[in-house]
Amino acid sequence: MSQHKEVKLVTTHQLLAMKRRGEKIAMLTAYDFSMATLLDGAGIDVLLVGDSASNVMAGHETTLPITLDQMIYHASSVVRAVKRAFVVVDMPFGSYQGNSSEALRSAIRIMKESGGHGVKLEGGAEIRESITRILTAGIPVMGHLGLTPQSIYKFGTYTVRAKEESEAQKLLEDAQLLQELGCFALVLEKIPSALAKQVAEKLTIPVIGIGAGPDVDGQVLVVHDMLGITKEFKPRFLRRYAEIGDVMHDAVERYIQDVKTRDFPSSEEAY
């Protein structure tokens, strides 16, 4: 029997147990019912309803424009599909920074209206109040350090973060702080492998990497990237597991051809 059939529902407790026994955590993004059904059925551990929906679903250049209402819409679509995976929902830009009351209201809306299992926030010490308020309501929080796409205009670039000693030191301190505050897991995006390894070894909570090397407790990718649906995005950390975009393109071309040449529908396909 394959391992993913044995577990009824992935929980924060099980993710912690996976880290303890050295079992890697597999995480992918999902934004809609059909895709989430496929990913969950394949046995994915964690589904992230990412604010990357702003890019891959809505066509924005950054993750900043997506709204709380839109995130709830995507999250509820994913939750309806899931029988096993733990569903984490990104809190969008502007829904938690600078105001812990607003952060709590946003997180409660996500949990109540989408049925998600936890939320993810970008940042360290600067958002500690928001994280604390959300945790007091019993809502699981996943942290996110390193490259934080919601801060793109502050950094001005999507290059590797924490290469400088001072930034690396702050990241280590922030990671420790997020664990102490009560986060159940941490995402590290686009940082040097050696630093990510250091964080994963230091923390007792699971550390999931995207462009953070092999020595963390799990990996996450944007599903449209790893399936080859999006073509423009080719970072070093991305492995394409299929070229679904090409398959879809060819299928649509064949369909157009069959319609134009009156090959479709055939007599068997008519009533």
C-alpha positions, 0 to 999 in steps of 0.5 A: 500500500502506498504511504499516502493512502494510510494517512487520513488527513495531514495535520501540523502534528504529522508535519512535525512528526515527518521532520522528526523521522527525517521524511521529506515534505512535498508541497505544491501550489494550487488555486482551483478545484480541478488541479487540487483534486489531481494533486491531492489524489497523487498524495501531496502533503501540503497544498499552498494556495499561493498569492502567486495566483496573482501571477499565474491565474490573473496575469499580474507582474507581482503578487501585490494586486491580489485581494483577500476576497480573491484569495478566499475564492481560490482557497475555497475552491482548493479546500473543496477538492482536498481529502488528505493534504494540509491546505495553507493559504497565503495572506495577501499584501496589505491584509496583515502588515502594520496592523495586528487587528486587521491581520487577525480579521483577515486570518479569521475570514480566510479560515471561516470562509475558505475552510483552509487549515492555516495561513502563511505570512511573509516576514520576521520581527517586523510582523511579530504582533500580527503573527501573535494575534493570529495564533491567539485565535488558534489559527496555525501560521506558517512563516516565510523568510528569504525572498519575500515577493510581497516586498519586491519594491523594497528589494527591487529584485528577485535575486538570491537573498541573505548572501550578506553576513548581516542579512543572513544573521537577521534571517537566522534570528527571524527564523528562531523568533518565528518558531518561538512565537509558535509558527508550525513551519517555515518557508525559505525562498531563494537563499544560499543552501548552506544558510538554509541547512543551518536554519533547518538544523537549528529549528524543531519545526519543519523548514520547506525550501524553494530555491533553498537547496536539498538540506531542508525538511521539504520542498515547494514549487509553483505547480504551473512552473513544474508542469511546464504550463508557464514558459517564461519563468526559468529560475535555477531552482525549478525542475520541470516534471512535464511539458503540459503547456506543449501538450495543451497547445498541440491538443487545441491546434488539433481541435481547431483543425478538426473543427475547420475540416469538419472532422469533428464532430463525427457521426458517432459523436452526434445524437 
